[in-house]
Amino acid sequence: MMARPYNFSAGPAAMPEEVLQSAARDMLNWQGSGMSVMEMSHRGKEFTSICETAERDLRELLAVPDSFAILFMQGGGLAENAIVPLNLGQGGVMDFVLTGSWSEKSHQEAARYGSARIAASGQAQAFCAIPAPSTWQISSNAQYVHVCSNETIHGVEFDELPDLQALGSAAPLVVDFSSHVASRSLQWSRVGLAFGGAQKNLGPAGLTLVVVRKDLLGRALPICPSAFNYQLVAQNNSMYNTPPTYAIYMAGLTFQWLKSQGGVAALEARNLAKARLLYSCIDGSQLYTNPVDPSVRSRMNVPFFLRDEKGQAIADPSHPRNTAFLEGARAAGLLQLKGHKSVGGMRASLYNAMPLEGVQALVDYMREFEREV
Ligand SMILES: *Cc1c(COP(=O)(O)O)cnc(C)c1O
């Protein structure tokens, strides 16, 4: 089989080839059961074992303490922007730290279910920096404080989660970790709830992961849909209604792959090396530029711009230099590098499934392109 191209999509994103091959082998007949995983009852013994194994592997990989429930849900990160306030907001005050498009969206949606306040915002710095936690204005009566720990579009990432207790707040921290879950270790002692869509770093679209401290269950507003009530979902082991069975299966295969690679610590070291390679190429060039404060640059999503003849960053995707870059990249086997439409330019997403060789191929191509313009 011919080598597949390297896929830098921000999501749905590349999956490990071994995972795809394993799923292909078992597509028609999973482990001698005579069924595709898609055809199994979610309450039957085969799928129950798939789901329990996936949850156990995930708990081990992310070192999730027993005081947290792991929920497999649907609706994606965007649905969680409503489901979290419905479950934790109690119609009261909820604080948001705005660090880019995704936290802005979370704030806007929560405003429909209570009093959503802005504790801090990086907007004045064009979301190229994260306001220092010591400057955050946390409400004394906040039901929770929301952060997006990796902003997929703006390419900023918290290097460490804020310690709300040290800031004098007892509010639980809610973390949208959609686009960097399992790419690095995480301090659960600082977290009340973390959520993420699977399609960036865990598996295919359709599965949403929620990890919630058990003492936060049971606070849902009466209007919260039952299928989105964390307590009901937890009591029913994510089987209150039919879960996204195939997506859970694929995520489970990805968890096994992650374990075979040495777990999250090994992936974190690899991810750091990948990010360093690409940022040093950008910083060492005259053509490419990344506007983000180096202390908060994302390891997962690297937005960058090409400069024009005058040295100005080119956002416009239809600029001939941008189209030439993307065409050449495609020809070199480097896919989906176009930036998000709201910021333009380019973006390379370097999730767990992207090998170092893929980033090396990108950097080689970028250097060659720069020599030729
Ligand atoms: C992709 C993404 C989302 C939205 O996920 P959907 O599954 O499309 O709802 C939310 N937050 C972050 C940080 C994301 O990267």
The ligand as an SDF file (V2000), in Angstrom:
LIG
                    3D

 15 15  0  0  0  0  0  0  0  0999 V2000
  -13.7220   21.7840   17.9000 C   0  0  0  0  0  0  0  0  0  0  0  0
  -13.9060   22.4630   19.2130 C   0  0  0  0  0  0  0  0  0  0  0  0
  -15.1670   22.6640   19.7750 C   0  0  0  0  0  0  0  0  0  0  0  0
  -16.4620   22.3180   19.0590 C   0  0  0  0  0  0  0  0  0  0  0  0
  -16.6530   21.0020   18.9140 O   0  0  0  0  0  0  0  0  0  0  0  0
  -17.9430   20.4600   18.1290 P   0  0  0  0  0  0  0  0  0  0  0  0
  -17.7760   18.9940   18.2940 O   0  0  0  0  0  0  0  0  0  0  0  0
  -17.8670   20.9330   16.7160 O   0  0  0  0  0  0  0  0  0  0  0  0
  -19.1440   20.9820   18.8230 O   0  0  0  0  0  0  0  0  0  0  0  0
  -15.2500   23.2510   21.0210 C   0  0  0  0  0  0  0  0  0  0  0  0
  -14.1320   23.6530   21.6750 N   0  0  0  0  0  0  0  0  0  0  0  0
  -12.9080   23.4900   21.1480 C   0  0  0  0  0  0  0  0  0  0  0  0
  -11.7230   23.9500   21.9120 C   0  0  0  0  0  0  0  0  0  0  0  0
  -12.7580   22.9030   19.9040 C   0  0  0  0  0  0  0  0  0  0  0  0
  -11.5290   22.7340   19.3780 O   0  0  0  0  0  0  0  0  0  0  0  0
  1  2  1  0
  2  3  1  0
  2 14  2  0
  3  4  1  0
  3 10  2  0
  4  5  1  0
  5  6  1  0
  6  7  2  0
  6  8  1  0
  6  9  1  0
 10 11  1  0
 11 12  2  0
 12 13  1  0
 12 14  1  0
 14 15  1  0
M  END
$$$$
